Amino acid sequence: MEPDNWRKVIERKLDTIHCDGRDRVLLASHELIGIALSWWEAYSGAVDNANTITWEEFVDEFRRYHISDGIMKLKADEFRNLKQGNRTLSEYIFQFTELSHYAPELVNTDAKKQTKFIEGLACELRTLMTPQIYPDFNTLMNRTILTDVAKTEERKENKRKFLERKVQDGARS
């Protein structure tokens, strides 16, 4: 997935410098090296007018060449089946964010993104987060984190009280 990570980094840089249109293609292609550069030279040399290649076309062709359809499908399926399971909430959020790019149709609205996120949460968190309405995904994610922290503290406190009672019961015996 290195090529896709490269593309994401380049897009962030291009966004940072407010690079638009054809300039995105020129700057991104300037950053290519090795096999990626060879691909670009062959691809741009094969089109009638390389100056008409749009950013969208560049990204589509780059992904098509460097990331197989099989890998894309595997990653999309991995996202569709993503559950928190035994992962920490932080690990789940990271996986959710990383994999969501491979199945954009599942998260192309804020409501869909919230639904998919809640569906993947561990049962206890899902039960707590489902009945609420959140104005946006970031609010949902932040409240889920706060809820998870509070539940962790509650479990620690219950364990501490249990151990104290056990010690007290042992002292009475």
PyMOL CGO cylinders between C-alpha atoms (Angstrom):
from pymol import cmd
from pymol.cgo import CYLINDER

trace = [
    CYLINDER, 0.00, 0.00, 0.00, 3.05, 2.26, -0.22, 0.3, 1, 1, 1, 1, 1, 1,
    CYLINDER, 3.05, 2.26, -0.22, 1.91, 3.93, -3.45, 0.3, 1, 1, 1, 1, 1, 1,
    CYLINDER, 1.91, 3.93, -3.45, -1.39, 4.91, -1.86, 0.3, 1, 1, 1, 1, 1, 1,
    CYLINDER, -1.39, 4.91, -1.86, 0.41, 6.31, 1.18, 0.3, 1, 1, 1, 1, 1, 1,
    CYLINDER, 0.41, 6.31, 1.18, 2.68, 8.30, -1.17, 0.3, 1, 1, 1, 1, 1, 1,
    CYLINDER, 2.68, 8.30, -1.17, -0.40, 9.68, -2.93, 0.3, 1, 1, 1, 1, 1, 1,
    CYLINDER, -0.40, 9.68, -2.93, -1.97, 10.74, 0.39, 0.3, 1, 1, 1, 1, 1, 1,
    CYLINDER, -1.97, 10.74, 0.39, 1.23, 12.51, 1.46, 0.3, 1, 1, 1, 1, 1, 1,
    CYLINDER, 1.23, 12.51, 1.46, 1.48, 14.30, -1.89, 0.3, 1, 1, 1, 1, 1, 1,
    CYLINDER, 1.48, 14.30, -1.89, -2.17, 15.34, -1.71, 0.3, 1, 1, 1, 1, 1, 1,
    CYLINDER, -2.17, 15.34, -1.71, -1.62, 16.81, 1.76, 0.3, 1, 1, 1, 1, 1, 1,
    CYLINDER, -1.62, 16.81, 1.76, 1.36, 18.77, 0.49, 0.3, 1, 1, 1, 1, 1, 1,
    CYLINDER, 1.36, 18.77, 0.49, -0.55, 20.00, -2.54, 0.3, 1, 1, 1, 1, 1, 1,
    CYLINDER, -0.55, 20.00, -2.54, -3.47, 21.03, -0.34, 0.3, 1, 1, 1, 1, 1, 1,
    CYLINDER, -3.47, 21.03, -0.34, -1.11, 22.84, 2.02, 0.3, 1, 1, 1, 1, 1, 1,
    CYLINDER, -1.11, 22.84, 2.02, 0.29, 25.00, -0.76, 0.3, 1, 1, 1, 1, 1, 1,
    CYLINDER, 0.29, 25.00, -0.76, -3.19, 25.45, -2.28, 0.3, 1, 1, 1, 1, 1, 1,
    CYLINDER, -3.19, 25.45, -2.28, -2.11, 23.81, -5.52, 0.3, 1, 1, 1, 1, 1, 1,
    CYLINDER, -2.11, 23.81, -5.52, -4.97, 23.30, -7.98, 0.3, 1, 1, 1, 1, 1, 1,
    CYLINDER, -4.97, 23.30, -7.98, -5.70, 21.96, -11.42, 0.3, 1, 1, 1, 1, 1, 1,
    CYLINDER, -5.70, 21.96, -11.42, -2.89, 21.08, -13.78, 0.3, 1, 1, 1, 1, 1, 1,
    CYLINDER, -2.89, 21.08, -13.78, -0.24, 22.27, -11.31, 0.3, 1, 1, 1, 1, 1, 1,
    CYLINDER, -0.24, 22.27, -11.31, -1.14, 19.33, -9.05, 0.3, 1, 1, 1, 1, 1, 1,
    CYLINDER, -1.14, 19.33, -9.05, -0.22, 16.91, -11.85, 0.3, 1, 1, 1, 1, 1, 1,
    CYLINDER, -0.22, 16.91, -11.85, 3.02, 18.75, -12.60, 0.3, 1, 1, 1, 1, 1, 1,
    CYLINDER, 3.02, 18.75, -12.60, 4.19, 18.91, -8.99, 0.3, 1, 1, 1, 1, 1, 1,
    CYLINDER, 4.19, 18.91, -8.99, 3.15, 15.35, -8.13, 0.3, 1, 1, 1, 1, 1, 1,
    CYLINDER, 3.15, 15.35, -8.13, 4.78, 13.89, -11.24, 0.3, 1, 1, 1, 1, 1, 1,
    CYLINDER, 4.78, 13.89, -11.24, 7.95, 15.81, -10.38, 0.3, 1, 1, 1, 1, 1, 1,
    CYLINDER, 7.95, 15.81, -10.38, 8.09, 13.88, -7.08, 0.3, 1, 1, 1, 1, 1, 1,
    CYLINDER, 8.09, 13.88, -7.08, 7.94, 10.45, -8.72, 0.3, 1, 1, 1, 1, 1, 1,
    CYLINDER, 7.94, 10.45, -8.72, 11.02, 8.22, -8.66, 0.3, 1, 1, 1, 1, 1, 1,
    CYLINDER, 11.02, 8.22, -8.66, 11.93, 4.69, -9.73, 0.3, 1, 1, 1, 1, 1, 1,
    CYLINDER, 11.93, 4.69, -9.73, 9.16, 2.50, -11.09, 0.3, 1, 1, 1, 1, 1, 1,
    CYLINDER, 9.16, 2.50, -11.09, 6.58, 5.24, -10.48, 0.3, 1, 1, 1, 1, 1, 1,
    CYLINDER, 6.58, 5.24, -10.48, 8.58, 7.67, -12.63, 0.3, 1, 1, 1, 1, 1, 1,
    CYLINDER, 8.58, 7.67, -12.63, 8.94, 5.04, -15.36, 0.3, 1, 1, 1, 1, 1, 1,
    CYLINDER, 8.94, 5.04, -15.36, 5.19, 4.50, -15.25, 0.3, 1, 1, 1, 1, 1, 1,
    CYLINDER, 5.19, 4.50, -15.25, 4.55, 8.25, -15.54, 0.3, 1, 1, 1, 1, 1, 1,
    CYLINDER, 4.55, 8.25, -15.54, 6.92, 8.69, -18.47, 0.3, 1, 1, 1, 1, 1, 1,
    CYLINDER, 6.92, 8.69, -18.47, 5.30, 5.79, -20.32, 0.3, 1, 1, 1, 1, 1, 1,
    CYLINDER, 5.30, 5.79, -20.32, 1.76, 6.91, -19.48, 0.3, 1, 1, 1, 1, 1, 1,
    CYLINDER, 1.76, 6.91, -19.48, 2.20, 10.61, -20.26, 0.3, 1, 1, 1, 1, 1, 1,
    CYLINDER, 2.20, 10.61, -20.26, 4.14, 9.75, -23.43, 0.3, 1, 1, 1, 1, 1, 1,
    CYLINDER, 4.14, 9.75, -23.43, 1.31, 7.53, -24.68, 0.3, 1, 1, 1, 1, 1, 1,
    CYLINDER, 1.31, 7.53, -24.68, -1.49, 10.12, -24.49, 0.3, 1, 1, 1, 1, 1, 1,
    CYLINDER, -1.49, 10.12, -24.49, -2.14, 12.55, -27.33, 0.3, 1, 1, 1, 1, 1, 1,
    CYLINDER, -2.14, 12.55, -27.33, -1.52, 15.62, -25.19, 0.3, 1, 1, 1, 1, 1, 1,
    CYLINDER, -1.52, 15.62, -25.19, 0.06, 15.12, -21.75, 0.3, 1, 1, 1, 1, 1, 1,
    CYLINDER, 0.06, 15.12, -21.75, -0.87, 18.71, -20.88, 0.3, 1, 1, 1, 1, 1, 1,
    CYLINDER, -0.87, 18.71, -20.88, -4.54, 17.71, -20.71, 0.3, 1, 1, 1, 1, 1, 1,
    CYLINDER, -4.54, 17.71, -20.71, -4.08, 15.07, -17.99, 0.3, 1, 1, 1, 1, 1, 1,
    CYLINDER, -4.08, 15.07, -17.99, -6.21, 16.13, -15.03, 0.3, 1, 1, 1, 1, 1, 1,
    CYLINDER, -6.21, 16.13, -15.03, -5.47, 15.46, -11.38, 0.3, 1, 1, 1, 1, 1, 1,
    CYLINDER, -5.47, 15.46, -11.38, -8.39, 13.03, -11.19, 0.3, 1, 1, 1, 1, 1, 1,
    CYLINDER, -8.39, 13.03, -11.19, -7.05, 11.13, -14.20, 0.3, 1, 1, 1, 1, 1, 1,
    CYLINDER, -7.05, 11.13, -14.20, -3.53, 11.12, -12.71, 0.3, 1, 1, 1, 1, 1, 1,
    CYLINDER, -3.53, 11.12, -12.71, -4.82, 9.68, -9.41, 0.3, 1, 1, 1, 1, 1, 1,
    CYLINDER, -4.82, 9.68, -9.41, -7.06, 7.10, -11.12, 0.3, 1, 1, 1, 1, 1, 1,
    CYLINDER, -7.06, 7.10, -11.12, -4.29, 5.88, -13.42, 0.3, 1, 1, 1, 1, 1, 1,
    CYLINDER, -4.29, 5.88, -13.42, -1.67, 5.96, -10.65, 0.3, 1, 1, 1, 1, 1, 1,
    CYLINDER, -1.67, 5.96, -10.65, -3.84, 3.81, -8.41, 0.3, 1, 1, 1, 1, 1, 1,
    CYLINDER, -3.84, 3.81, -8.41, -4.84, 1.48, -11.24, 0.3, 1, 1, 1, 1, 1, 1,
    CYLINDER, -4.84, 1.48, -11.24, -1.20, 0.82, -12.13, 0.3, 1, 1, 1, 1, 1, 1,
    CYLINDER, -1.20, 0.82, -12.13, 0.37, 0.72, -8.66, 0.3, 1, 1, 1, 1, 1, 1,
    CYLINDER, 0.37, 0.72, -8.66, -2.40, -0.82, -6.56, 0.3, 1, 1, 1, 1, 1, 1,
    CYLINDER, -2.40, -0.82, -6.56, -4.05, -3.94, -7.89, 0.3, 1, 1, 1, 1, 1, 1,
    CYLINDER, -4.05, -3.94, -7.89, -7.82, -4.28, -7.98, 0.3, 1, 1, 1, 1, 1, 1,
    CYLINDER, -7.82, -4.28, -7.98, -7.43, -7.35, -5.80, 0.3, 1, 1, 1, 1, 1, 1,
    CYLINDER, -7.43, -7.35, -5.80, -5.71, -5.38, -3.04, 0.3, 1, 1, 1, 1, 1, 1,
    CYLINDER, -5.71, -5.38, -3.04, -8.31, -2.62, -3.30, 0.3, 1, 1, 1, 1, 1, 1,
    CYLINDER, -8.31, -2.62, -3.30, -11.10, -5.19, -2.97, 0.3, 1, 1, 1, 1, 1, 1,
    CYLINDER, -11.10, -5.19, -2.97, -9.40, -6.85, 0.02, 0.3, 1, 1, 1, 1, 1, 1,
    CYLINDER, -9.40, -6.85, 0.02, -9.04, -3.49, 1.77, 0.3, 1, 1, 1, 1, 1, 1,
    CYLINDER, -9.04, -3.49, 1.77, -12.65, -2.53, 0.97, 0.3, 1, 1, 1, 1, 1, 1,
    CYLINDER, -12.65, -2.53, 0.97, -13.85, -5.89, 2.34, 0.3, 1, 1, 1, 1, 1, 1,
    CYLINDER, -13.85, -5.89, 2.34, -11.67, -5.42, 5.41, 0.3, 1, 1, 1, 1, 1, 1,
    CYLINDER, -11.67, -5.42, 5.41, -13.41, -2.09, 6.03, 0.3, 1, 1, 1, 1, 1, 1,
    CYLINDER, -13.41, -2.09, 6.03, -16.88, -3.52, 5.41, 0.3, 1, 1, 1, 1, 1, 1,
    CYLINDER, -16.88, -3.52, 5.41, -16.18, -6.21, 8.04, 0.3, 1, 1, 1, 1, 1, 1,
    CYLINDER, -16.18, -6.21, 8.04, -14.29, -3.97, 10.48, 0.3, 1, 1, 1, 1, 1, 1,
    CYLINDER, -14.29, -3.97, 10.48, -15.24, -4.50, 14.13, 0.3, 1, 1, 1, 1, 1, 1,
    CYLINDER, -15.24, -4.50, 14.13, -13.50, -3.18, 17.22, 0.3, 1, 1, 1, 1, 1, 1,
    CYLINDER, -13.50, -3.18, 17.22, -13.33, -6.65, 18.73, 0.3, 1, 1, 1, 1, 1, 1,
    CYLINDER, -13.33, -6.65, 18.73, -10.35, -6.85, 21.10, 0.3, 1, 1, 1, 1, 1, 1,
    CYLINDER, -10.35, -6.85, 21.10, -8.75, -3.70, 19.73, 0.3, 1, 1, 1, 1, 1, 1,
    CYLINDER, -8.75, -3.70, 19.73, -8.48, -0.63, 21.88, 0.3, 1, 1, 1, 1, 1, 1,
    CYLINDER, -8.48, -0.63, 21.88, -10.72, 2.23, 20.79, 0.3, 1, 1, 1, 1, 1, 1,
    CYLINDER, -10.72, 2.23, 20.79, -7.64, 4.09, 19.49, 0.3, 1, 1, 1, 1, 1, 1,
    CYLINDER, -7.64, 4.09, 19.49, -6.68, 1.10, 17.34, 0.3, 1, 1, 1, 1, 1, 1,
    CYLINDER, -6.68, 1.10, 17.34, -10.24, 0.81, 16.03, 0.3, 1, 1, 1, 1, 1, 1,
    CYLINDER, -10.24, 0.81, 16.03, -10.37, 4.52, 15.15, 0.3, 1, 1, 1, 1, 1, 1,
    CYLINDER, -10.37, 4.52, 15.15, -7.02, 4.25, 13.35, 0.3, 1, 1, 1, 1, 1, 1,
    CYLINDER, -7.02, 4.25, 13.35, -8.17, 1.19, 11.34, 0.3, 1, 1, 1, 1, 1, 1,
    CYLINDER, -8.17, 1.19, 11.34, -11.52, 2.83, 10.59, 0.3, 1, 1, 1, 1, 1, 1,
    CYLINDER, -11.52, 2.83, 10.59, -9.82, 5.96, 9.27, 0.3, 1, 1, 1, 1, 1, 1,
    CYLINDER, -9.82, 5.96, 9.27, -7.20, 4.08, 7.24, 0.3, 1, 1, 1, 1, 1, 1,
    CYLINDER, -7.20, 4.08, 7.24, -9.58, 1.57, 5.66, 0.3, 1, 1, 1, 1, 1, 1,
    CYLINDER, -9.58, 1.57, 5.66, -12.49, 3.94, 5.00, 0.3, 1, 1, 1, 1, 1, 1,
    CYLINDER, -12.49, 3.94, 5.00, -10.67, 5.25, 1.91, 0.3, 1, 1, 1, 1, 1, 1,
    CYLINDER, -10.67, 5.25, 1.91, -11.16, 1.89, 0.22, 0.3, 1, 1, 1, 1, 1, 1,
    CYLINDER, -11.16, 1.89, 0.22, -14.96, 1.83, 0.51, 0.3, 1, 1, 1, 1, 1, 1,
    CYLINDER, -14.96, 1.83, 0.51, -15.92, 5.49, 0.11, 0.3, 1, 1, 1, 1, 1, 1,
    CYLINDER, -15.92, 5.49, 0.11, -19.52, 4.60, -0.75, 0.3, 1, 1, 1, 1, 1, 1,
    CYLINDER, -19.52, 4.60, -0.75, -19.99, 3.51, 2.89, 0.3, 1, 1, 1, 1, 1, 1,
    CYLINDER, -19.99, 3.51, 2.89, -18.79, 6.83, 4.33, 0.3, 1, 1, 1, 1, 1, 1,
    CYLINDER, -18.79, 6.83, 4.33, -19.60, 9.42, 1.67, 0.3, 1, 1, 1, 1, 1, 1,
    CYLINDER, -19.60, 9.42, 1.67, -22.00, 11.23, 4.00, 0.3, 1, 1, 1, 1, 1, 1,
    CYLINDER, -22.00, 11.23, 4.00, -21.56, 12.12, 7.64, 0.3, 1, 1, 1, 1, 1, 1,
    CYLINDER, -21.56, 12.12, 7.64, -24.61, 10.03, 8.57, 0.3, 1, 1, 1, 1, 1, 1,
    CYLINDER, -24.61, 10.03, 8.57, -23.24, 6.93, 6.81, 0.3, 1, 1, 1, 1, 1, 1,
    CYLINDER, -23.24, 6.93, 6.81, -19.86, 7.43, 8.45, 0.3, 1, 1, 1, 1, 1, 1,
    CYLINDER, -19.86, 7.43, 8.45, -21.45, 7.65, 11.89, 0.3, 1, 1, 1, 1, 1, 1,
    CYLINDER, -21.45, 7.65, 11.89, -23.57, 4.55, 11.27, 0.3, 1, 1, 1, 1, 1, 1,
    CYLINDER, -23.57, 4.55, 11.27, -20.60, 2.49, 10.07, 0.3, 1, 1, 1, 1, 1, 1,
    CYLINDER, -20.60, 2.49, 10.07, -18.46, 3.65, 13.00, 0.3, 1, 1, 1, 1, 1, 1,
    CYLINDER, -18.46, 3.65, 13.00, -21.11, 2.78, 15.60, 0.3, 1, 1, 1, 1, 1, 1,
    CYLINDER, -21.11, 2.78, 15.60, -21.82, -0.60, 13.97, 0.3, 1, 1, 1, 1, 1, 1,
    CYLINDER, -21.82, -0.60, 13.97, -18.17, -1.59, 14.41, 0.3, 1, 1, 1, 1, 1, 1,
    CYLINDER, -18.17, -1.59, 14.41, -17.84, -0.61, 18.06, 0.3, 1, 1, 1, 1, 1, 1,
    CYLINDER, -17.84, -0.61, 18.06, -17.52, -3.23, 20.78, 0.3, 1, 1, 1, 1, 1, 1,
    CYLINDER, -17.52, -3.23, 20.78, -20.93, -4.18, 22.19, 0.3, 1, 1, 1, 1, 1, 1,
    CYLINDER, -20.93, -4.18, 22.19, -20.69, -2.14, 25.40, 0.3, 1, 1, 1, 1, 1, 1,
    CYLINDER, -20.69, -2.14, 25.40, -19.70, 1.06, 23.59, 0.3, 1, 1, 1, 1, 1, 1,
    CYLINDER, -19.70, 1.06, 23.59, -22.17, 0.47, 20.75, 0.3, 1, 1, 1, 1, 1, 1,
    CYLINDER, -22.17, 0.47, 20.75, -24.99, 0.14, 23.30, 0.3, 1, 1, 1, 1, 1, 1,
    CYLINDER, -24.99, 0.14, 23.30, -23.99, 3.41, 24.94, 0.3, 1, 1, 1, 1, 1, 1,
    CYLINDER, -23.99, 3.41, 24.94, -23.45, 5.38, 21.74, 0.3, 1, 1, 1, 1, 1, 1,
    CYLINDER, -23.45, 5.38, 21.74, -26.38, 4.18, 19.60, 0.3, 1, 1, 1, 1, 1, 1,
    CYLINDER, -26.38, 4.18, 19.60, -29.28, 5.98, 21.33, 0.3, 1, 1, 1, 1, 1, 1,
    CYLINDER, -29.28, 5.98, 21.33, -27.62, 9.39, 20.98, 0.3, 1, 1, 1, 1, 1, 1,
    CYLINDER, -27.62, 9.39, 20.98, -27.80, 11.79, 18.04, 0.3, 1, 1, 1, 1, 1, 1,
    CYLINDER, -27.80, 11.79, 18.04, -24.56, 13.51, 17.08, 0.3, 1, 1, 1, 1, 1, 1,
    CYLINDER, -24.56, 13.51, 17.08, -24.30, 16.65, 14.96, 0.3, 1, 1, 1, 1, 1, 1,
    CYLINDER, -24.30, 16.65, 14.96, -21.27, 15.26, 13.12, 0.3, 1, 1, 1, 1, 1, 1,
    CYLINDER, -21.27, 15.26, 13.12, -18.79, 12.40, 12.99, 0.3, 1, 1, 1, 1, 1, 1,
    CYLINDER, -18.79, 12.40, 12.99, -16.09, 14.23, 14.99, 0.3, 1, 1, 1, 1, 1, 1,
    CYLINDER, -16.09, 14.23, 14.99, -18.53, 14.82, 17.85, 0.3, 1, 1, 1, 1, 1, 1,
    CYLINDER, -18.53, 14.82, 17.85, -19.46, 11.13, 17.80, 0.3, 1, 1, 1, 1, 1, 1,
    CYLINDER, -19.46, 11.13, 17.80, -15.83, 10.08, 17.84, 0.3, 1, 1, 1, 1, 1, 1,
    CYLINDER, -15.83, 10.08, 17.84, -14.92, 12.48, 20.66, 0.3, 1, 1, 1, 1, 1, 1,
    CYLINDER, -14.92, 12.48, 20.66, -17.89, 11.40, 22.79, 0.3, 1, 1, 1, 1, 1, 1,
    CYLINDER, -17.89, 11.40, 22.79, -17.05, 7.76, 22.16, 0.3, 1, 1, 1, 1, 1, 1,
    CYLINDER, -17.05, 7.76, 22.16, -13.49, 8.39, 23.38, 0.3, 1, 1, 1, 1, 1, 1,
    CYLINDER, -13.49, 8.39, 23.38, -14.78, 10.17, 26.50, 0.3, 1, 1, 1, 1, 1, 1,
    CYLINDER, -14.78, 10.17, 26.50, -17.28, 7.38, 27.15, 0.3, 1, 1, 1, 1, 1, 1,
    CYLINDER, -17.28, 7.38, 27.15, -14.57, 4.75, 26.74, 0.3, 1, 1, 1, 1, 1, 1,
    CYLINDER, -14.57, 4.75, 26.74, -12.30, 6.59, 29.20, 0.3, 1, 1, 1, 1, 1, 1,
    CYLINDER, -12.30, 6.59, 29.20, -15.17, 6.86, 31.71, 0.3, 1, 1, 1, 1, 1, 1,
    CYLINDER, -15.17, 6.86, 31.71, -16.01, 3.15, 31.35, 0.3, 1, 1, 1, 1, 1, 1,
    CYLINDER, -16.01, 3.15, 31.35, -12.35, 2.22, 31.85, 0.3, 1, 1, 1, 1, 1, 1,
    CYLINDER, -12.35, 2.22, 31.85, -12.24, 4.33, 35.03, 0.3, 1, 1, 1, 1, 1, 1,
    CYLINDER, -12.24, 4.33, 35.03, -15.50, 2.74, 36.22, 0.3, 1, 1, 1, 1, 1, 1,
    CYLINDER, -15.50, 2.74, 36.22, -14.07, -0.77, 35.71, 0.3, 1, 1, 1, 1, 1, 1,
    CYLINDER, -14.07, -0.77, 35.71, -10.91, 0.18, 37.64, 0.3, 1, 1, 1, 1, 1, 1,
    CYLINDER, -10.91, 0.18, 37.64, -12.96, 1.63, 40.48, 0.3, 1, 1, 1, 1, 1, 1,
    CYLINDER, -12.96, 1.63, 40.48, -15.20, -1.47, 40.63, 0.3, 1, 1, 1, 1, 1, 1,
    CYLINDER, -15.20, -1.47, 40.63, -12.13, -3.73, 40.67, 0.3, 1, 1, 1, 1, 1, 1,
    CYLINDER, -12.13, -3.73, 40.67, -10.56, -1.65, 43.47, 0.3, 1, 1, 1, 1, 1, 1,
    CYLINDER, -10.56, -1.65, 43.47, -13.76, -1.83, 45.54, 0.3, 1, 1, 1, 1, 1, 1,
    CYLINDER, -13.76, -1.83, 45.54, -14.05, -5.57, 44.93, 0.3, 1, 1, 1, 1, 1, 1,
    CYLINDER, -14.05, -5.57, 44.93, -10.47, -6.14, 46.09, 0.3, 1, 1, 1, 1, 1, 1,
    CYLINDER, -10.47, -6.14, 46.09, -11.02, -3.95, 49.17, 0.3, 1, 1, 1, 1, 1, 1,
    CYLINDER, -11.02, -3.95, 49.17, -14.14, -5.95, 50.09, 0.3, 1, 1, 1, 1, 1, 1,
    CYLINDER, -14.14, -5.95, 50.09, -12.26, -9.19, 49.57, 0.3, 1, 1, 1, 1, 1, 1,
    CYLINDER, -12.26, -9.19, 49.57, -9.47, -8.02, 51.89, 0.3, 1, 1, 1, 1, 1, 1,
    CYLINDER, -9.47, -8.02, 51.89, -12.02, -6.87, 54.48, 0.3, 1, 1, 1, 1, 1, 1,
    CYLINDER, -12.02, -6.87, 54.48, -13.92, -10.17, 54.24, 0.3, 1, 1, 1, 1, 1, 1,
    CYLINDER, -13.92, -10.17, 54.24, -10.62, -12.06, 54.61, 0.3, 1, 1, 1, 1, 1, 1,
    CYLINDER, -10.62, -12.06, 54.61, -9.74, -10.02, 57.71, 0.3, 1, 1, 1, 1, 1, 1,
    CYLINDER, -9.74, -10.02, 57.71, -13.12, -10.88, 59.30, 0.3, 1, 1, 1, 1, 1, 1,
    CYLINDER, -13.12, -10.88, 59.30, -12.66, -14.59, 58.80, 0.3, 1, 1, 1, 1, 1, 1,
]
cmd.load_cgo(trace, "trace")
